[in-house]
Amino acid sequence: MFVKGTIKKAGILLSLAFLTLFFGYTYLAFIFFAALVFLLQFFRDPHRAVPEGKGLILASADGRIFNGKIDTIKTVNYDDPLMEYILEKEQRGILVSTFMSVFDVHVNRVPISGRVVTTKYYPGKFKIASGSVHTVNEKNLIVIDSEYGKLGIIQISGFLARRIVSYVGPGDWVESGDRLGMIKFGSRVDLIIPTPNSEVMVSEGQKSKAGETIIARMF
């Protein structure tokens, strides 16, 4: 239910909370208890019921709580930033971008089974996850080669996000719904789906659940 290492950190915070409470430092104990609650909420990693089906592309990110949602669906071209690693020349793709609020689950999931062929980390700024963040913010690109073609995932940091973690590397075989990585205090994840052999099955404003929501179907 939690990211590896979370329980150990929670145990330290809980010990400090009870220790300061025992010695009468009530306000300090309250701070430790609050930090404990935040830690457990942020680093939770719940089980997901991964749907089965040919060519299904699943959500890589949660966008469910408060303003978390799928907020951008648009066409991209080979000449757009980073698309050269995903698309062929003259090929177009669909970019589905999910914004994660600070209260969403921040563990990202594999959208489709295949072989990881490219991972590239790009240092950058930590601006609020809107506007030009796709080009200026810190990001991590993961490209999966599936039986239906290449598909890209871009983890993008935000104002609070200070660390992008990837669990996979080139050559790894991944299955739909596997844990892909996480953005600590995360922001947004872009999913790039090649066309014309795909059909998007979500709309802007829709909530998504990583590893469960069907974003598109490839054929």
Buried (B, 14 or more C-beta within 10 A) or exposed (E): EBBEEBEEBBEEBBEBBEEBBEEEBEEBBEBBBEBBEEBBEBBBBEEBEBEEEEBBBBBBBBBBBEEBBBBBBEEBEBEBEBBEBBBEEEBBBBBBBBBBBBBBBBBBBBBBBBBBBBBEEBEBEBBEBBEEBBBBBBBBBBBBBBEBBBBBBBBBBBBBBEEBBBBBEEEBEBEBBBBBBBBBBBBBBBBBBBBEEBBBEBEEEBBBBBBBBBBBBBE
